[in-house]
């Protein structure tokens, strides 16, 4: 398989899932600031010009974080709940993370000019983005009450939640208690540590005690 990704982006969640499943894949870096996602070679893979994209063994490309996460876990029969209610909760969390916390909240923080042409409007847009993220975290925190992971057991939903927790850490946003515990639980996973190292992050700067050799 070929995995098109941008380090530190939402594709980090998929990267973790691929590694947790011990998949063999080629990683292709898409440099978003340089506009690589609009270049003909990538548009031929993903006409949406978004990341991530996963080209499967049959040559077909799958896009969208939730779709890729679901296909990987479900098709491999791993990292996906067998209980219908737990599976629904996993999907519910992933859709909310990607569509609301990321798509409506962090998008306004990271891409403020897209939402406000006038510089004078940008502080309000960023504040709104932070409010959306904060409210989203509160809702997700309640959903995690009494659970170590989104669906009870570790599943594909957890790396998806992790990437927005990671963004919060990198932008100085506080995580409520259950999300903070989940974030630390994820950081303690050897696969997560390996992925972060592969994507260029210094684990010591994240306060992580590495459980893998350098």
C-alpha positions as CSV (number, residue, x, y, z in Angstrom):
1,X,0.0,0.0,0.0
2,X,1.0,3.6,-0.5
3,X,0.2,6.1,2.3
4,X,0.2,9.8,1.5
5,X,0.7,11.8,4.7
6,X,1.8,15.1,6.2
7,X,3.8,14.7,9.5
8,X,1.9,16.2,12.5
9,X,-1.4,16.4,10.6
10,X,-4.6,14.4,10.9
11,X,-2.7,11.7,8.9
12,X,-0.8,10.9,12.1
13,X,-3.9,9.1,13.4
14,X,-3.9,6.8,10.3
15,X,-0.1,6.4,10.6
16,X,-0.6,5.0,14.1
17,X,-3.3,2.6,13.0
18,X,-1.1,1.3,10.1
19,X,1.7,0.7,12.5
20,X,-0.5,-0.8,15.2
21,X,-1.7,-3.3,12.5
22,X,1.8,-4.0,11.5
23,X,1.0,-3.1,7.9
24,X,3.6,-2.9,5.2
25,X,3.3,0.3,3.3
26,X,5.2,3.0,1.4
27,X,5.0,6.5,3.1
28,X,4.8,9.4,0.7
29,X,5.2,12.9,2.3
30,X,2.8,15.5,1.0
31,X,4.2,19.0,1.7
32,X,1.0,21.0,2.3
33,X,2.7,24.5,2.7
34,X,4.5,23.9,-0.6
35,X,1.2,23.1,-2.3
36,X,2.1,19.4,-3.1
37,X,-1.5,18.5,-2.6
38,X,-2.4,20.5,-5.7
39,X,0.3,19.0,-8.0
40,X,-1.0,16.8,-10.8
41,X,0.7,13.6,-9.5
42,X,-1.2,13.8,-6.2
43,X,-4.4,15.1,-7.7
44,X,-4.4,11.9,-9.8
45,X,-4.4,9.9,-6.5
46,X,-6.8,12.2,-4.6
47,X,-8.8,14.7,-6.7
48,X,-9.9,16.3,-3.4
49,X,-6.4,17.5,-2.8
50,X,-6.7,16.5,0.9
51,X,-4.6,14.3,3.1
52,X,-4.4,11.5,3.9
53,X,-4.9,9.1,1.1
54,X,-4.3,5.4,1.0
55,X,-3.7,3.5,-2.2
56,X,-4.7,-0.1,-1.5
57,X,-3.2,-3.3,-3.0
58,X,-5.8,-3.3,-5.8
59,X,-4.7,0.1,-6.8
60,X,-7.8,2.0,-5.6
61,X,-7.4,5.0,-3.5
62,X,-9.3,5.6,-0.3
63,X,-9.6,9.1,1.2
64,X,-11.0,10.7,4.4
65,X,-9.7,9.9,7.8
66,X,-12.8,8.1,9.1
67,X,-13.2,6.0,6.0
68,X,-9.5,4.9,6.0
69,X,-9.5,4.2,9.7
70,X,-12.7,2.1,9.4
71,X,-11.5,0.2,6.4
72,X,-8.1,-0.7,7.9
73,X,-9.6,-1.9,11.2
74,X,-12.7,-3.6,9.8
75,X,-11.0,-5.3,6.9
76,X,-8.2,-6.6,9.1
77,X,-10.6,-7.8,11.8
78,X,-8.5,-5.9,14.4
79,X,-8.8,-2.6,16.3
80,X,-12.6,-2.6,15.7
81,X,-15.2,-3.4,18.3
82,X,-17.3,-6.5,17.7
83,X,-20.1,-5.2,19.9
84,X,-22.5,-3.0,17.8
85,X,-22.9,-0.3,20.5
86,X,-19.1,0.0,21.0
87,X,-18.6,0.1,17.2
88,X,-21.2,2.9,17.0
89,X,-19.5,4.8,19.7
90,X,-16.2,4.5,17.9
91,X,-17.7,5.9,14.7
92,X,-19.5,8.6,16.6
93,X,-16.3,9.8,18.2
94,X,-14.2,9.7,15.0
95,X,-16.9,11.6,13.0
96,X,-17.1,14.2,15.8
97,X,-13.3,14.6,16.1
98,X,-12.8,15.0,12.3
99,X,-15.9,16.9,11.4
100,X,-16.3,19.3,14.4
101,X,-13.2,19.5,16.6
102,X,-10.9,19.4,13.6
103,X,-13.0,20.7,10.7
104,X,-14.8,23.5,12.6
105,X,-12.4,24.2,15.5
106,X,-8.8,23.6,14.7
107,X,-9.3,24.6,11.1
108,X,-10.2,28.1,12.3
109,X,-7.1,28.2,14.5
110,X,-4.6,26.8,11.9
111,X,-6.1,28.4,8.8
112,X,-7.7,31.6,10.1
113,X,-7.3,33.6,6.9
114,X,-9.4,31.0,5.1
115,X,-12.3,32.0,7.3
116,X,-11.6,35.8,7.5
117,X,-10.3,37.8,4.6
118,X,-10.0,40.9,6.7
119,X,-7.1,40.8,9.3
120,X,-9.3,42.6,11.8
121,X,-11.7,39.7,11.8
122,X,-9.1,37.0,12.4
123,X,-8.8,37.2,16.2
124,X,-12.6,36.6,16.5
125,X,-12.3,33.7,14.1
126,X,-9.5,32.1,16.1
127,X,-11.3,32.7,19.3
128,X,-14.4,30.9,17.9
129,X,-12.2,28.0,16.8
130,X,-10.8,27.7,20.3
131,X,-14.3,27.8,21.8
132,X,-15.4,25.0,19.4
133,X,-12.4,22.9,20.3
134,X,-13.0,23.5,24.0
135,X,-16.6,22.5,23.8
136,X,-15.8,19.5,21.7
137,X,-13.2,18.4,24.3
138,X,-15.7,18.7,27.1
139,X,-18.2,16.5,25.2
140,X,-15.5,13.9,24.4
141,X,-14.2,14.0,28.0
142,X,-17.7,13.1,29.3
143,X,-17.9,10.2,26.8
144,X,-14.6,8.9,28.2
145,X,-15.9,8.8,31.8
146,X,-15.0,5.4,33.2
147,X,-13.2,4.3,30.1
148,X,-9.5,4.0,29.2
149,X,-10.3,4.1,25.5
150,X,-13.1,5.4,23.3
151,X,-14.8,2.1,22.8
152,X,-13.7,0.5,26.1
153,X,-10.8,-1.4,24.5
154,X,-8.2,0.2,22.3
155,X,-9.6,0.6,18.8
156,X,-9.0,2.7,15.6
157,X,-10.9,5.5,17.2
158,X,-8.2,6.2,19.7
159,X,-5.4,7.3,17.3
160,X,-8.0,9.6,15.7
161,X,-8.8,11.2,19.0
162,X,-5.1,11.3,19.8
163,X,-4.2,13.6,16.9
164,X,-6.4,16.4,18.1
165,X,-5.1,15.9,21.7
166,X,-1.6,16.2,20.3
167,X,-2.6,19.4,18.5
168,X,-3.9,20.8,21.8
169,X,-0.6,20.0,23.5
170,X,1.3,21.6,20.7
171,X,-0.8,24.8,20.8
172,X,-0.9,25.2,24.6
173,X,-4.6,24.2,25.1
174,X,-5.6,22.4,28.2
175,X,-7.2,19.0,28.0
176,X,-9.9,18.0,30.5
177,X,-9.0,15.2,32.9
178,X,-10.3,12.2,31.0
179,X,-8.7,13.4,27.7
180,X,-5.5,14.2,29.5
181,X,-5.3,10.7,30.8
182,X,-6.2,9.2,27.4
183,X,-3.5,11.4,25.8
184,X,-0.9,10.2,28.2
185,X,-2.0,6.6,27.8
186,X,-1.5,7.0,24.1
187,X,1.9,8.6,24.5
188,X,2.9,5.6,26.6
189,X,2.2,3.2,23.7
190,X,5.4,2.1,21.9
191,X,3.8,2.4,18.5
192,X,2.8,6.0,19.1
193,X,6.3,6.8,20.2
194,X,7.7,5.2,17.1
195,X,5.3,7.1,14.9
196,X,6.1,10.5,16.5
197,X,9.8,9.8,16.1
198,X,9.3,8.9,12.5
199,X,7.4,12.1,11.9
200,X,10.3,14.1,13.3
201,X,9.2,14.9,16.9
202,X,11.6,14.9,19.9
203,X,9.8,12.8,22.5
204,X,11.8,14.4,25.3
205,X,10.3,17.8,24.5
206,X,6.8,16.2,24.7
207,X,7.7,14.9,28.2
208,X,7.7,11.3,27.1
209,X,9.9,8.7,28.7
210,X,10.8,6.6,25.7
211,X,10.0,2.9,26.0
212,X,11.7,2.1,22.7
213,X,15.4,2.1,21.8
214,X,16.7,5.1,19.8
